[in-house]
């Protein structure tokens, strides 16, 4: 299991904590420090399309309008904090966010 996010993101930390408490061993990939592998980014964008971009983020609000029109993969590659997070890869399935549906799928809660 891989968790893509930011080490200082409260939601990412909560997800990691709950996953570990459920007996899972998630690998944290800090998208700011470690980056996102090109193949992983392509898979994330294929799974979530434009939904992979966090349009509520400060980074998004600070981008010029012409840059916002770019391809999601290009935007996230240039500005990793635009990734809507956490993104979790488990047994070949991609999950986004840490809500009740994701928790139910991953830890049965």
The first five atom37 places (N, CA, C, CB, O) and aatype in JSON, in Angstrom:
{
  "aatype": [20, 20, 20, 20, 20, 20, 20, 20, 20, 20, 20, 20, 20, 20, 20, 20, 20, 20, 20, 20, 20, 20, 20, 20, 20, 20, 20, 20, 20, 20, 20, 20, 20, 20, 20, 20, 20, 20, 20, 20, 20, 20, 20, 20, 20, 20, 20, 20, 20, 20, 20, 20, 20, 20, 20, 20, 20, 20, 20, 20, 20, 20, 20, 20, 20, 20, 20, 20, 20, 20, 20, 20, 20, 20, 20, 20, 20, 20, 20, 20, 20, 20, 20, 20, 20, 20, 20, 20, 20, 20, 20, 20, 20, 20, 20, 20, 20, 20, 20, 20, 20, 20, 20, 20, 20, 20, 20, 20, 20],
  "atom_mask": [
    [1, 1, 1, 1, 1],
    [1, 1, 1, 1, 1],
    [1, 1, 1, 1, 1],
    [1, 1, 1, 1, 1],
    [1, 1, 1, 1, 1],
    [1, 1, 1, 1, 1],
    [1, 1, 1, 1, 1],
    [1, 1, 1, 1, 1],
    [1, 1, 1, 1, 1],
    [1, 1, 1, 1, 1],
    [1, 1, 1, 1, 1],
    [1, 1, 1, 1, 1],
    [1, 1, 1, 1, 1],
    [1, 1, 1, 1, 1],
    [1, 1, 1, 1, 1],
    [1, 1, 1, 1, 1],
    [1, 1, 1, 1, 1],
    [1, 1, 1, 1, 1],
    [1, 1, 1, 1, 1],
    [1, 1, 1, 1, 1],
    [1, 1, 1, 1, 1],
    [1, 1, 1, 1, 1],
    [1, 1, 1, 1, 1],
    [1, 1, 1, 1, 1],
    [1, 1, 1, 1, 1],
    [1, 1, 1, 1, 1],
    [1, 1, 1, 1, 1],
    [1, 1, 1, 1, 1],
    [1, 1, 1, 1, 1],
    [1, 1, 1, 1, 1],
    [1, 1, 1, 1, 1],
    [1, 1, 1, 1, 1],
    [1, 1, 1, 1, 1],
    [1, 1, 1, 1, 1],
    [1, 1, 1, 1, 1],
    [1, 1, 1, 1, 1],
    [1, 1, 1, 1, 1],
    [1, 1, 1, 1, 1],
    [1, 1, 1, 1, 1],
    [1, 1, 1, 1, 1],
    [1, 1, 1, 1, 1],
    [1, 1, 1, 1, 1],
    [1, 1, 1, 1, 1],
    [1, 1, 1, 1, 1],
    [1, 1, 1, 1, 1],
    [1, 1, 1, 1, 1],
    [1, 1, 1, 1, 1],
    [1, 1, 1, 1, 1],
    [1, 1, 1, 1, 1],
    [1, 1, 1, 1, 1],
    [1, 1, 1, 1, 1],
    [1, 1, 1, 1, 1],
    [1, 1, 1, 1, 1],
    [1, 1, 1, 1, 1],
    [1, 1, 1, 1, 1],
    [1, 1, 1, 1, 1],
    [1, 1, 1, 1, 1],
    [1, 1, 1, 1, 1],
    [1, 1, 1, 1, 1],
    [1, 1, 1, 1, 1],
    [1, 1, 1, 1, 1],
    [1, 1, 1, 1, 1],
    [1, 1, 1, 1, 1],
    [1, 1, 1, 1, 1],
    [1, 1, 1, 1, 1],
    [1, 1, 1, 1, 1],
    [1, 1, 1, 1, 1],
    [1, 1, 1, 1, 1],
    [1, 1, 1, 1, 1],
    [1, 1, 1, 1, 1],
    [1, 1, 1, 1, 1],
    [1, 1, 1, 1, 1],
    [1, 1, 1, 1, 1],
    [1, 1, 1, 1, 1],
    [1, 1, 1, 1, 1],
    [1, 1, 1, 1, 1],
    [1, 1, 1, 1, 1],
    [1, 1, 1, 1, 1],
    [1, 1, 1, 1, 1],
    [1, 1, 1, 1, 1],
    [1, 1, 1, 1, 1],
    [1, 1, 1, 1, 1],
    [1, 1, 1, 1, 1],
    [1, 1, 1, 1, 1],
    [1, 1, 1, 1, 1],
    [1, 1, 1, 1, 1],
    [1, 1, 1, 1, 1],
    [1, 1, 1, 1, 1],
    [1, 1, 1, 1, 1],
    [1, 1, 1, 1, 1],
    [1, 1, 1, 1, 1],
    [1, 1, 1, 1, 1],
    [1, 1, 1, 1, 1],
    [1, 1, 1, 1, 1],
    [1, 1, 1, 1, 1],
    [1, 1, 1, 1, 1],
    [1, 1, 1, 1, 1],
    [1, 1, 1, 1, 1],
    [1, 1, 1, 1, 1],
    [1, 1, 1, 1, 1],
    [1, 1, 1, 1, 1],
    [1, 1, 1, 1, 1],
    [1, 1, 1, 1, 1],
    [1, 1, 1, 1, 1],
    [1, 1, 1, 1, 1],
    [1, 1, 1, 1, 1],
    [1, 1, 1, 1, 1],
    [1, 1, 1, 1, 1],
    [1, 1, 1, 1, 1]
  ],
  "atom_positions": [
    [[0.85, -1.18, 0.0], [0.0, 0.0, 0.0], [0.89, 1.23, 0.0], [-0.96, 0.0, 1.22], [1.82, 1.35, 0.79]],
    [[0.57, 2.15, -0.91], [1.29, 3.42, -0.98], [0.32, 4.56, -0.74], [2.01, 3.58, -2.35], [-0.8, 4.56, -1.25]],
    [[0.77, 5.53, 0.05], [-0.03, 6.71, 0.32], [0.75, 7.92, -0.2], [-0.36, 6.86, 1.86], [1.85, 8.21, 0.28]],
    [[0.18, 8.61, -1.18], [0.79, 9.81, -1.74], [0.16, 11.01, -1.07], [0.6, 9.87, -3.3], [-1.07, 11.17, -1.07]],
    [[0.99, 11.86, -0.48], [0.47, 13.03, 0.2], [1.6, 13.89, 0.71], [-0.44, 12.63, 1.35], [2.73, 13.84, 0.2]],
    [[1.31, 14.69, 1.7], [2.3, 15.55, 2.33], [2.43, 15.14, 3.79], [1.9, 17.05, 2.21], [1.44, 14.88, 4.47]],
    [[3.66, 15.09, 4.27], [3.9, 14.68, 5.66], [3.25, 15.63, 6.66], [5.39, 14.59, 5.93], [2.9, 15.22, 7.77]],
    [[3.09, 16.89, 6.29], [2.5, 17.86, 7.22], [1.0, 18.08, 6.99], [3.23, 19.18, 7.1], [0.42, 18.97, 7.6]],
    [[0.38, 17.29, 6.14], [-1.06, 17.39, 5.87], [-1.82, 16.62, 6.94], [-1.41, 16.84, 4.44], [-1.58, 15.43, 7.14]],
    [[-2.73, 17.29, 7.63], [-3.49, 16.65, 8.7], [-4.29, 15.44, 8.21], [-4.44, 17.66, 9.34], [-4.33, 14.41, 8.88]],
    [[-4.91, 15.56, 7.07], [-5.71, 14.45, 6.53], [-4.81, 13.26, 6.2], [-6.49, 14.9, 5.28], [-5.18, 12.12, 6.46]],
    [[-3.65, 13.52, 5.62], [-2.71, 12.45, 5.29], [-2.22, 11.76, 6.56], [-1.52, 12.99, 4.47], [-2.12, 10.54, 6.61]],
    [[-1.9, 12.54, 7.57], [-1.43, 11.97, 8.83], [-2.53, 11.14, 9.49], [-0.97, 13.08, 9.79], [-2.26, 10.07, 10.04]],
    [[-3.76, 11.62, 9.43], [-4.88, 10.88, 10.01], [-5.08, 9.55, 9.27], [-6.18, 11.72, 9.95], [-5.29, 8.51, 9.88]],
    [[-5.01, 9.61, 7.93], [-5.15, 8.39, 7.14], [-4.05, 7.38, 7.49], [-5.11, 8.71, 5.64], [-4.34, 6.2, 7.69]],
    [[-2.81, 7.83, 7.55], [-1.7, 6.94, 7.9], [-1.9, 6.33, 9.28], [-0.36, 7.7, 7.84], [-1.69, 5.13, 9.47]],
    [[-2.29, 7.14, 10.23], [-2.51, 6.67, 11.59], [-3.59, 5.6, 11.64], [-2.88, 7.84, 12.51], [-3.42, 4.55, 12.27]],
    [[-4.72, 5.85, 10.98], [-5.82, 4.89, 10.99], [-5.47, 3.62, 10.24], [-7.06, 5.52, 10.4], [-5.87, 2.53, 10.65]],
    [[-4.73, 3.74, 9.14], [-4.31, 2.56, 8.39], [-3.37, 1.69, 9.24], [-3.61, 2.97, 7.07], [-3.5, 0.47, 9.29]],
    [[-2.44, 2.34, 9.91], [-1.51, 1.6, 10.78], [-2.25, 0.96, 11.95], [-0.4, 2.53, 11.31], [-1.95, -0.18, 12.32]],
    [[-3.21, 1.67, 12.54], [-3.98, 1.13, 13.65], [-4.8, -0.09, 13.22], [-4.91, 2.21, 14.22], [-5.11, -0.95, 14.04]],
    [[-5.14, -0.15, 11.93], [-5.89, -1.28, 11.39], [-4.97, -2.45, 11.02], [-6.7, -0.84, 10.17], [-5.44, -3.47, 10.5]],
    [[-3.68, -2.3, 11.28], [-2.74, -3.38, 11.02], [-2.11, -3.37, 9.64], [-3.41, -4.66, 11.22], [-1.43, -4.32, 9.26]],
    [[-2.33, -2.31, 8.9], [-1.73, -2.19, 7.56], [-0.39, -1.48, 7.67], [-2.68, -1.43, 6.59], [-0.11, -0.8, 8.66]],
    [[0.43, -1.63, 6.65], [1.76, -1.01, 6.66], [1.91, -0.11, 5.44], [2.88, -2.09, 6.67], [2.59, -0.47, 4.48]],
    [[1.29, 1.06, 5.48], [1.37, 1.96, 4.32], [2.76, 2.56, 4.16], [0.34, 3.07, 4.45], [3.44, 2.87, 5.14]],
    [[3.16, 2.72, 2.92], [4.4, 3.43, 2.58], [4.01, 4.85, 2.22], [5.18, 2.72, 1.4], [3.22, 5.07, 1.3]],
    [[4.56, 5.82, 2.94], [4.24, 7.23, 2.69], [5.18, 7.78, 1.62], [4.33, 8.07, 3.99], [6.4, 7.67, 1.75]],
    [[4.61, 8.36, 0.57], [5.38, 9.05, -0.43], [5.03, 10.52, -0.31], [5.11, 8.5, -1.87], [3.93, 10.94, -0.66]],
    [[5.99, 11.3, 0.19], [5.79, 12.74, 0.34], [5.97, 13.36, -1.03], [6.78, 13.36, 1.4], [7.08, 13.4, -1.57]],
    [[4.88, 13.84, -1.59], [4.93, 14.33, -2.97], [5.78, 15.58, -3.13], [3.54, 14.61, -3.45], [6.25, 15.87, -4.23]],
    [[5.97, 16.31, -2.05], [6.82, 17.5, -2.13], [8.3, 17.1, -2.07], [6.49, 18.49, -0.97], [9.11, 17.58, -2.86]],
    [[8.64, 16.22, -1.14], [10.04, 15.83, -0.94], [10.49, 14.74, -1.93], [10.24, 15.33, 0.49], [11.61, 14.8, -2.44]],
    [[9.62, 13.76, -2.18], [10.0, 12.61, -3.0], [9.56, 12.73, -4.45], [9.42, 11.36, -2.41], [10.12, 12.07, -5.33]],
    [[8.57, 13.57, -4.71], [8.01, 13.65, -6.06], [7.08, 12.48, -6.34], [9.13, 13.7, -7.1], [6.84, 11.64, -5.47]],
    [[6.56, 12.44, -7.54], [5.67, 11.38, -7.97], [6.26, 10.78, -9.24], [4.2, 11.9, -8.21], [6.55, 11.5, -10.19]],
    [[6.45, 9.49, -9.24], [6.97, 8.82, -10.44], [6.03, 9.09, -11.61], [7.13, 7.29, -10.2], [4.81, 9.15, -11.43]],
    [[6.59, 9.25, -12.78], [5.81, 9.59, -13.97], [4.7, 8.56, -14.22], [6.72, 9.67, -15.21], [3.57, 8.93, -14.54]],
    [[5.01, 7.28, -14.06], [4.01, 6.23, -14.27], [2.9, 6.32, -13.23], [4.67, 4.84, -14.23], [1.72, 6.13, -13.55]],
    [[3.26, 6.61, -11.99], [2.25, 6.75, -10.93], [1.36, 7.96, -11.18], [2.91, 6.87, -9.55], [0.15, 7.88, -11.0]],
    [[1.96, 9.06, -11.6], [1.18, 10.26, -11.9], [0.21, 10.0, -13.04], [2.1, 11.44, -12.25], [-0.95, 10.41, -12.99]],
    [[0.67, 9.3, -14.07], [-0.2, 8.97, -15.2], [-1.37, 8.09, -14.73], [0.6, 8.25, -16.31], [-2.5, 8.27, -15.18]],
    [[-1.09, 7.14, -13.83], [-2.15, 6.26, -13.32], [-3.14, 7.04, -12.46], [-1.54, 5.1, -12.52], [-4.35, 6.79, -12.52]],
    [[-2.64, 7.97, -11.66], [-3.52, 8.8, -10.82], [-4.44, 9.64, -11.69], [-2.69, 9.71, -9.88], [-5.64, 9.72, -11.43]],
    [[-3.89, 10.27, -12.71], [-4.7, 11.11, -13.6], [-5.68, 10.25, -14.39], [-3.8, 11.92, -14.57], [-6.8, 10.67, -14.66]],
    [[-5.25, 9.03, -14.78], [-6.17, 8.13, -15.48], [-7.34, 7.73, -14.57], [-5.42, 6.87, -15.97], [-8.47, 7.59, -15.03]],
    [[-7.05, 7.55, -13.29], [-8.1, 7.14, -12.35], [-9.06, 8.27, -11.99], [-7.48, 6.6, -11.1], [-10.26, 8.05, -11.85]],
    [[-8.53, 9.48, -11.83], [-9.34, 10.58, -11.3], [-9.54, 11.75, -12.26], [-8.73, 11.09, -10.05], [-10.28, 12.68, -11.95]],
    [[-8.87, 11.71, -13.41], [-8.97, 12.77, -14.42], [-8.71, 14.14, -13.79], [-10.36, 12.74, -15.1], [-7.77, 14.3, -13.01]],
    [[-9.53, 15.12, -14.12], [-9.34, 16.48, -13.58], [-9.57, 16.53, -12.08], [-10.29, 17.46, -14.27], [-9.13, 17.47, -11.42]],
    [[-10.24, 15.52, -11.51], [-10.47, 15.45, -10.08], [-9.19, 15.22, -9.28], [-11.44, 14.36, -9.79], [-9.2, 15.34, -8.06]],
    [[-8.09, 14.89, -9.96], [-6.81, 14.71, -9.28], [-6.25, 16.05, -8.8], [-5.8, 14.03, -10.21], [-5.38, 16.08, -7.92]],
    [[-6.74, 17.14, -9.37], [-6.24, 18.48, -9.02], [-7.11, 19.08, -7.93], [-6.22, 19.41, -10.27], [-8.34, 19.12, -8.05]],
    [[-6.47, 19.53, -6.87], [-7.17, 20.17, -5.75], [-7.39, 21.64, -6.08], [-6.35, 20.01, -4.42], [-6.5, 22.47, -5.93]],
    [[-8.59, 21.94, -6.51], [-8.92, 23.32, -6.91], [-9.25, 24.22, -5.72], [-10.08, 23.31, -7.88], [-9.55, 25.4, -5.9]],
    [[-9.2, 23.68, -4.52], [-9.44, 24.48, -3.33], [-8.12, 24.89, -2.66], [-10.31, 23.71, -2.33], [-8.13, 25.58, -1.64]],
    [[-7.01, 24.46, -3.23], [-5.71, 24.72, -2.59], [-5.21, 26.14, -2.83], [-4.69, 23.73, -3.1], [-5.61, 26.82, -3.78]],
    [[-4.35, 26.56, -1.94], [-3.7, 27.87, -2.09], [-2.87, 27.91, -3.36], [-2.81, 28.18, -0.87], [-2.83, 28.92, -4.05]],
    [[-2.21, 26.8, -3.66], [-1.4, 26.74, -4.89], [-2.26, 27.01, -6.1], [-0.71, 25.36, -5.03], [-1.87, 27.79, -6.97]],
    [[-3.43, 26.39, -6.18], [-4.35, 26.59, -7.31], [-4.78, 28.04, -7.41], [-5.59, 25.68, -7.16], [-4.78, 28.62, -8.49]],
    [[-5.15, 28.63, -6.28], [-5.63, 30.01, -6.29], [-4.54, 30.98, -6.73], [-6.15, 30.4, -4.91], [-4.84, 32.05, -7.26]],
    [[-3.27, 30.63, -6.5], [-2.17, 31.51, -6.88], [-1.69, 31.32, -8.31], [-1.03, 31.29, -5.95], [-0.83, 32.07, -8.78]],
    [[-2.24, 30.34, -9.02], [-1.84, 30.13, -10.41], [-2.56, 31.1, -11.34], [-2.11, 28.68, -10.83], [-3.74, 31.4, -11.13]],
    [[-1.87, 31.58, -12.36], [-2.55, 32.41, -13.36], [-3.6, 31.58, -14.11], [-1.52, 33.02, -14.35], [-3.46, 30.37, -14.24]],
    [[-4.62, 32.24, -14.59], [-5.71, 31.55, -15.29], [-5.23, 30.72, -16.47], [-6.73, 32.55, -15.77], [-5.73, 29.61, -16.69]],
    [[-4.26, 31.22, -17.22], [-3.8, 30.47, -18.39], [-3.1, 29.18, -17.98], [-2.86, 31.32, -19.23], [-3.17, 28.19, -18.72]],
    [[-2.44, 29.15, -16.84], [-1.77, 27.94, -16.36], [-2.81, 26.93, -15.87], [-0.76, 28.27, -15.22], [-2.63, 25.73, -16.06]],
    [[-3.88, 27.41, -15.26], [-4.93, 26.53, -14.74], [-5.58, 25.7, -15.84], [-5.98, 27.35, -14.03], [-6.15, 24.64, -15.57]],
    [[-5.5, 26.16, -17.07], [-6.13, 25.46, -18.19], [-5.32, 24.24, -18.64], [-6.32, 26.41, -19.35], [-5.76, 23.5, -19.52]],
    [[-4.14, 24.04, -18.06], [-3.27, 22.95, -18.48], [-3.78, 21.58, -18.12], [-1.92, 23.14, -17.88], [-4.73, 21.41, -17.36]],
    [[-3.12, 20.6, -18.69], [-3.4, 19.2, -18.45], [-3.12, 18.86, -16.98], [-2.54, 18.31, -19.39], [-2.11, 19.3, -16.44]],
    [[-4.0, 18.09, -16.32], [-3.8, 17.78, -14.9], [-2.43, 17.16, -14.59], [-4.89, 16.83, -14.44], [-1.82, 17.53, -13.58]],
    [[-1.96, 16.25, -15.41], [-0.66, 15.62, -15.16], [0.47, 16.65, -15.22], [-0.39, 14.49, -16.17], [1.38, 16.61, -14.4]],
    [[0.4, 17.55, -16.17], [1.42, 18.59, -16.31], [1.38, 19.54, -15.12], [1.23, 19.37, -17.63], [2.42, 19.92, -14.58]],
    [[0.17, 19.92, -14.71], [0.02, 20.82, -13.55], [0.58, 20.19, -12.28], [-1.46, 21.17, -13.35], [1.31, 20.84, -11.54]],
    [[0.23, 18.92, -12.03], [0.7, 18.25, -10.82], [2.2, 18.01, -10.87], [-0.04, 16.92, -10.63], [2.88, 18.12, -9.84]],
    [[2.73, 17.69, -12.04], [4.18, 17.49, -12.16], [4.93, 18.79, -11.83], [4.55, 17.01, -13.59], [5.98, 18.75, -11.19]],
    [[4.38, 19.91, -12.27], [5.03, 21.2, -12.01], [4.76, 21.7, -10.59], [4.54, 22.24, -13.02], [5.6, 22.4, -10.01]],
    [[3.62, 21.36, -10.04], [3.21, 21.83, -8.71], [2.62, 20.63, -7.94], [2.16, 23.0, -8.81], [1.4, 20.5, -7.87]],
    [[3.47, 19.78, -7.36], [2.97, 18.56, -6.71], [1.91, 18.8, -5.63], [4.12, 17.83, -6.1], [1.07, 17.93, -5.4]],
    [[1.94, 19.94, -4.99], [0.94, 20.19, -3.94], [-0.46, 20.39, -4.5], [1.34, 21.41, -3.12], [-1.42, 20.52, -3.73]],
    [[-0.61, 20.42, -5.82], [-1.94, 20.5, -6.42], [-2.67, 19.15, -6.37], [-1.82, 20.96, -7.87], [-3.88, 19.09, -6.59]],
    [[-1.94, 18.08, -6.07], [-2.58, 16.77, -5.99], [-3.61, 16.76, -4.87], [-1.53, 15.66, -5.79], [-3.3, 17.1, -3.73]],
    [[-4.82, 16.37, -5.2], [-5.86, 16.22, -4.18], [-5.5, 14.97, -3.38], [-7.31, 16.11, -4.82], [-5.38, 13.88, -3.95]],
    [[-5.34, 15.12, -2.09], [-4.74, 14.05, -1.31], [-5.54, 13.71, -0.07], [-3.35, 14.44, -0.92], [-6.43, 14.44, 0.35]],
    [[-5.19, 12.56, 0.52], [-4.2, 11.59, 0.06], [-4.73, 10.77, -1.11], [-3.8, 10.66, 1.21], [-5.94, 10.63, -1.31]],
    [[-3.8, 10.24, -1.87], [-4.1, 9.27, -2.92], [-3.47, 7.97, -2.45], [-3.57, 9.72, -4.36], [-2.29, 7.93, -2.1]],
    [[-4.25, 6.92, -2.46], [-3.79, 5.64, -1.91], [-3.9, 4.57, -2.99], [-4.62, 5.25, -0.65], [-4.93, 4.42, -3.64]],
    [[-2.81, 3.83, -3.16], [-2.79, 2.68, -4.06], [-2.76, 1.43, -3.2], [-1.56, 2.73, -5.04], [-1.83, 1.22, -2.42]],
    [[-3.8, 0.6, -3.35], [-3.87, -0.64, -2.57], [-4.39, -1.75, -3.47], [-4.78, -0.46, -1.32], [-5.48, -1.67, -4.02]],
    [[-3.59, -2.79, -3.6], [-3.96, -3.96, -4.41], [-4.42, -3.57, -5.81], [-5.06, -4.76, -3.71], [-5.4, -4.11, -6.32]],
    [[-3.72, -2.62, -6.41], [-4.01, -2.23, -7.79], [-5.16, -1.26, -7.96], [-4.29, -3.42, -8.58], [-5.49, -0.88, -9.09]],
    [[-5.78, -0.84, -6.86], [-6.91, 0.11, -6.93], [-6.47, 1.44, -6.33], [-8.15, -0.45, -6.17], [-5.79, 1.49, -5.31]],
    [[-6.88, 2.52, -7.0], [-6.56, 3.87, -6.54], [-7.73, 4.44, -5.76], [-6.22, 4.79, -7.73], [-8.88, 4.3, -6.16]],
    [[-7.43, 5.08, -4.64], [-8.42, 5.75, -3.8], [-7.96, 7.19, -3.61], [-8.61, 5.03, -2.42], [-6.76, 7.47, -3.61]],
    [[-8.9, 8.09, -3.45], [-8.56, 9.5, -3.26], [-9.33, 10.05, -2.07], [-8.85, 10.33, -4.53], [-10.53, 9.81, -1.92]],
    [[-8.62, 10.79, -1.23], [-9.25, 11.39, -0.06], [-9.27, 10.42, 1.1], [-10.66, 11.83, -0.39], [-8.8, 9.28, 0.99]],
    [[-9.81, 10.86, 2.21], [-9.94, 10.02, 3.4], [-11.33, 10.26, 3.96], [-8.83, 10.33, 4.45], [-11.5, 10.95, 4.96]],
    [[-12.3, 9.66, 3.31], [-13.69, 9.81, 3.71], [-14.25, 8.45, 4.11], [-14.53, 10.45, 2.58], [-13.53, 7.45, 4.1]],
    [[-15.51, 8.4, 4.45], [-16.12, 7.16, 4.93], [-16.04, 6.04, 3.9], [-17.57, 7.42, 5.29], [-15.81, 4.89, 4.26]],
    [[-16.23, 6.35, 2.64], [-16.2, 5.32, 1.6], [-14.8, 4.72, 1.45], [-16.66, 5.9, 0.26], [-14.64, 3.51, 1.31]],
    [[-13.79, 5.58, 1.49], [-12.4, 5.1, 1.37], [-12.05, 4.27, 2.61], [-11.41, 6.29, 1.21], [-11.45, 3.2, 2.49]],
    [[-12.41, 4.76, 3.78], [-12.14, 4.01, 5.02], [-12.81, 2.64, 4.97], [-12.63, 4.8, 6.25], [-12.19, 1.64, 5.34]],
    [[-14.07, 2.6, 4.53], [-14.79, 1.33, 4.46], [-14.11, 0.35, 3.51], [-16.23, 1.56, 4.02], [-14.03, -0.84, 3.79]],
    [[-13.62, 0.85, 2.4], [-12.95, -0.01, 1.42], [-11.62, -0.53, 1.95], [-12.73, 0.74, 0.12], [-11.26, -1.67, 1.69]],
    [[-10.9, 0.3, 2.68], [-9.55, -0.08, 3.09], [-9.46, -0.73, 4.47], [-8.69, 1.13, 3.08], [-8.66, -1.64, 4.68]],
    [[-10.3, -0.27, 5.41], [-10.17, -0.81, 6.77], [-11.51, -1.27, 7.34], [-9.55, 0.23, 7.69], [-11.59, -1.66, 8.51]],
    [[-12.55, -1.22, 6.54], [-13.83, -1.72, 7.0], [-14.58, -0.84, 7.96], [-13.63, -3.01, 7.61], [-15.48, -1.31, 8.67]],
    [[-14.22, 0.44, 8.01], [-14.94, 1.36, 8.9], [-15.73, 2.37, 8.11], [-13.98, 2.08, 9.84], [-16.4, 3.22, 8.69]]
  ]
}
